[in-house]
């Protein structure tokens, strides 16, 4: 596929410093062991189940803003349905190989992946670059407040270095 077949939307300053800090507080307060070693997660269903539903409110306007930007950029004919919203943190030793977020039969309905960063590479942490196999940019250094959106079939890697 040509590079143009893998468009990316990079939204600098998408989240304010205050929004990043609020979401980081929620995650540090409510996270649980994640889906792989050295990963922690906070999902909306987890917040509801743990009687912390009031923490969902900051997510709603951010998620809607991001969905609108995505629909506009990718020229979506119909309104998208958000399948998953959560906060994920990767601690020292966490890694994941090359993958796309539609890489299992039960995930084939996924069309896009959006990641919003709450902290910055080189300032708040080392390692953890976001790499793509195809298209540009090839490597993305996470920065607080920046959102990266891509189509799900674009394979990417959260690298430990």
C-alpha positions as CSV (number, residue, x, y, z in Angstrom):
1,X,0.0,0.0,0.0
2,X,1.1,3.5,-0.7
3,X,1.9,5.9,2.2
4,X,-1.3,7.8,1.4
5,X,-3.2,4.6,2.1
6,X,-2.3,5.0,5.8
7,X,-3.4,8.6,6.7
8,X,-2.8,9.8,10.2
9,X,-4.3,12.6,12.1
10,X,-1.9,14.2,14.7
11,X,-3.7,16.7,16.9
12,X,-1.3,18.9,18.8
13,X,-2.7,20.6,21.9
14,X,-5.9,18.5,21.7
15,X,-6.0,18.1,25.4
16,X,-5.2,21.0,27.8
17,X,-2.7,20.6,30.6
18,X,-5.7,20.6,33.0
19,X,-7.5,17.8,31.2
20,X,-4.3,15.8,31.1
21,X,-3.8,16.3,34.9
22,X,-7.4,15.4,35.7
23,X,-7.3,12.2,33.6
24,X,-4.0,11.3,35.2
25,X,-5.4,11.8,38.6
26,X,-8.4,9.6,37.8
27,X,-6.1,6.9,36.5
28,X,-3.7,7.0,39.5
29,X,-6.7,6.9,41.8
30,X,-8.7,4.1,40.1
31,X,-6.5,1.9,37.9
32,X,-6.3,-1.8,38.1
33,X,-4.0,-4.4,36.8
34,X,-4.2,-4.3,33.0
35,X,-4.4,-6.9,30.2
36,X,-0.6,-7.7,30.2
37,X,2.3,-7.5,32.7
38,X,3.3,-4.0,33.8
39,X,0.2,-2.4,32.3
40,X,-2.5,-0.7,34.3
41,X,-6.0,0.3,33.1
42,X,-9.0,2.4,34.0
43,X,-12.0,1.7,31.9
44,X,-15.4,3.3,32.0
45,X,-17.1,0.0,33.1
46,X,-14.5,-0.3,35.8
47,X,-15.3,3.1,37.1
48,X,-19.0,2.2,37.2
49,X,-18.4,-1.1,38.9
50,X,-16.3,0.4,41.6
51,X,-18.8,3.1,42.5
52,X,-16.7,5.8,40.8
53,X,-19.0,6.7,38.0
54,X,-18.6,10.5,38.8
55,X,-15.1,10.1,37.2
56,X,-16.6,9.3,33.8
57,X,-17.7,12.9,33.2
58,X,-14.3,14.3,32.1
59,X,-14.1,11.5,29.4
60,X,-17.4,12.3,27.7
61,X,-16.6,15.8,26.1
62,X,-13.1,14.7,25.2
63,X,-14.3,11.5,23.5
64,X,-16.9,13.5,21.6
65,X,-14.4,16.2,20.5
66,X,-12.0,13.5,19.3
67,X,-14.7,11.5,17.5
68,X,-15.9,14.7,15.6
69,X,-12.3,15.5,14.5
70,X,-11.8,11.9,13.4
71,X,-15.1,11.8,11.4
72,X,-14.2,15.1,9.7
73,X,-10.6,14.2,8.8
74,X,-11.4,10.7,7.5
75,X,-14.6,11.8,5.8
76,X,-16.9,9.4,7.6
77,X,-20.3,9.2,5.9
78,X,-22.0,8.0,9.1
79,X,-21.5,8.9,12.8
80,X,-19.0,6.5,14.4
81,X,-19.8,4.4,17.4
82,X,-17.1,4.4,20.1
83,X,-16.4,0.9,21.3
84,X,-13.8,1.4,24.0
85,X,-12.6,4.4,26.1
86,X,-10.0,3.9,28.8
87,X,-6.8,5.0,30.4
88,X,-3.8,2.7,30.0
89,X,-0.4,3.2,31.5
90,X,2.7,1.2,30.6
91,X,5.3,0.9,33.3
92,X,8.9,-0.2,33.1
93,X,9.1,-3.6,31.4
94,X,5.8,-3.4,29.6
95,X,5.8,-4.0,25.8
96,X,3.7,-5.1,23.0
97,X,4.7,-6.4,19.6
98,X,3.5,-5.2,16.2
99,X,-0.2,-5.2,16.0
100,X,-3.4,-3.4,14.8
101,X,-6.4,-3.0,17.0
102,X,-8.6,-5.1,14.7
103,X,-6.2,-8.1,14.8
104,X,-8.7,-10.7,16.2
105,X,-11.9,-12.0,14.6
106,X,-14.0,-10.4,17.4
107,X,-12.3,-7.0,16.8
108,X,-12.9,-6.8,13.0
109,X,-15.6,-4.1,13.5
110,X,-12.9,-1.6,14.5
111,X,-12.0,1.0,11.9
112,X,-10.0,3.6,13.8
113,X,-7.7,3.8,16.8
114,X,-7.2,7.1,18.7
115,X,-4.6,7.6,21.4
116,X,-4.4,10.7,23.6
117,X,-1.2,11.2,25.5
118,X,-1.2,12.6,29.1
119,X,2.5,12.9,29.5
120,X,5.6,13.5,27.3
121,X,8.4,11.3,26.1
122,X,11.8,12.5,27.4
123,X,10.3,14.7,30.1
124,X,7.9,12.4,32.0
125,X,9.3,9.0,30.9
126,X,11.9,7.3,28.7
127,X,11.2,4.7,26.1
128,X,7.7,4.0,24.8
129,X,7.9,5.4,21.3
130,X,4.9,4.8,19.1
131,X,6.1,3.2,15.8
132,X,4.1,2.5,12.6
133,X,5.2,-0.1,10.0
134,X,3.9,2.0,7.1
135,X,3.0,5.6,6.3
136,X,4.3,8.8,7.8
137,X,5.2,9.7,10.4
138,X,7.0,6.4,11.0
139,X,7.7,7.1,14.7
140,X,5.8,9.3,17.0
141,X,7.2,10.6,20.3
142,X,4.3,10.9,22.7
143,X,3.6,14.5,24.0
144,X,1.1,15.5,26.7
145,X,-2.1,16.8,25.1
146,X,-1.4,15.3,21.6
147,X,-3.8,12.8,20.0
148,X,-2.8,10.4,17.3
149,X,-5.5,8.8,15.1
150,X,-5.0,6.1,12.5
151,X,-7.0,3.5,10.7
152,X,-7.0,0.2,12.5
153,X,-5.3,-1.8,9.8
154,X,-2.2,0.2,10.2
155,X,0.2,-1.9,12.2
156,X,1.9,-0.2,15.1
157,X,4.3,-1.0,18.0
158,X,4.7,0.6,21.4
159,X,8.4,0.2,21.7
160,X,10.3,-0.1,25.0
161,X,13.1,2.1,23.6
